[in-house]
Amino acid sequence: PTEAEKSAIAPLVAVWAGDDRREVVRQIEVLLERGRRNLAALEARKASLKRSRDHQRVRSFLDGALQAQQRGDLLAARELAQRADVLVLDLLED
């Protein structure tokens, strides 16, 4: 990013300081773990799921959440992890 882009990002990073940041990171970790666990359970029940579009979407959301978290974009990471969680829970209900 350019210096101007870094300056624009800085205020967003400051919002997630201290306890707030730890809580968001904890939420993301919980969602990622639950998503992985539920997807594995779903795969065990439905072998054809591995080839399905829904499976690919859940995996994509989980991978995207992890990548966003690694680059420090906690808002995107939490949003993607929540999407994966909702989708996989919906698939478990079917």
C-alpha positions as CSV (number, residue, x, y, z in Angstrom):
1,P,0.0,0.0,0.0
2,T,1.0,3.6,-0.6
3,E,1.6,6.0,2.3
4,A,-1.8,7.5,1.7
5,E,-3.5,4.1,1.9
6,K,-1.6,3.2,5.1
7,S,-2.8,6.5,6.6
8,A,-6.4,5.7,5.7
9,I,-6.1,2.2,7.2
10,A,-4.5,3.3,10.5
11,P,-7.7,4.6,12.2
12,L,-9.4,1.3,11.5
13,V,-6.5,-0.7,13.1
14,A,-6.6,1.5,16.2
15,V,-10.3,0.6,16.8
16,W,-9.2,-3.0,17.4
17,A,-6.7,-2.3,20.1
18,G,-6.4,-4.0,23.5
19,D,-9.3,-6.0,24.8
20,D,-11.5,-5.3,21.8
21,R,-8.9,-6.8,19.5
22,R,-8.5,-9.8,21.6
23,E,-12.2,-10.4,21.8
24,V,-12.6,-10.1,18.0
25,V,-9.7,-12.5,17.4
26,R,-11.2,-14.9,19.9
27,Q,-14.6,-14.8,18.1
28,I,-12.9,-15.5,14.8
29,E,-10.9,-18.4,16.2
30,V,-14.1,-19.9,17.7
31,L,-16.0,-19.5,14.4
32,L,-13.1,-21.0,12.4
33,E,-12.7,-24.0,14.6
34,R,-16.5,-24.6,14.8
35,G,-16.7,-24.3,11.0
36,R,-13.8,-26.8,10.4
37,R,-15.3,-29.2,12.9
38,N,-18.8,-29.0,11.5
39,L,-17.6,-29.3,7.9
40,A,-15.6,-32.4,8.8
41,A,-18.7,-33.9,10.5
42,L,-20.8,-33.1,7.4
43,E,-18.2,-34.6,5.1
44,A,-18.3,-37.8,7.1
45,R,-22.1,-38.0,6.8
46,K,-22.3,-37.0,3.1
47,A,-19.4,-38.3,1.0
48,S,-20.8,-36.5,-2.1
49,L,-20.5,-33.1,-0.3
50,K,-16.8,-32.9,-1.0
51,R,-17.6,-32.3,-4.6
52,S,-20.5,-30.0,-4.0
53,R,-20.6,-26.3,-4.6
54,D,-21.8,-25.7,-1.0
55,H,-18.6,-27.5,0.3
56,Q,-16.5,-25.3,-1.9
57,R,-18.3,-22.2,-0.6
58,V,-17.7,-23.1,3.0
59,R,-14.1,-23.9,2.4
60,S,-13.7,-20.6,0.5
61,F,-15.2,-18.7,3.4
62,L,-13.0,-20.4,5.9
63,D,-9.8,-19.9,3.9
64,G,-10.7,-16.3,3.2
65,A,-11.3,-15.7,6.9
66,L,-8.0,-17.1,7.8
67,Q,-6.2,-15.1,5.1
68,A,-8.0,-11.9,6.2
69,Q,-7.1,-12.6,9.8
70,Q,-3.4,-13.1,8.9
71,R,-3.3,-9.8,7.1
72,G,-4.9,-8.0,10.1
73,D,-8.4,-7.4,8.5
74,L,-10.4,-8.6,11.4
75,L,-13.7,-7.2,10.1
76,A,-13.4,-9.2,6.9
77,A,-12.2,-12.3,8.8
78,R,-15.1,-12.2,11.2
79,E,-17.6,-11.7,8.4
80,L,-16.3,-14.6,6.3
81,A,-16.1,-16.9,9.4
82,Q,-19.7,-16.1,10.2
83,R,-20.8,-16.8,6.7
84,A,-19.0,-20.2,6.8
85,D,-20.6,-20.9,10.1
86,V,-24.2,-20.1,9.0
87,L,-23.8,-22.1,5.7
88,V,-22.3,-25.2,7.4
89,L,-25.0,-25.2,10.1
90,D,-27.7,-24.9,7.5
91,L,-26.1,-27.9,5.6
92,L,-26.0,-29.9,8.8
93,E,-29.8,-29.4,9.2
94,D,-30.6,-30.8,5.8
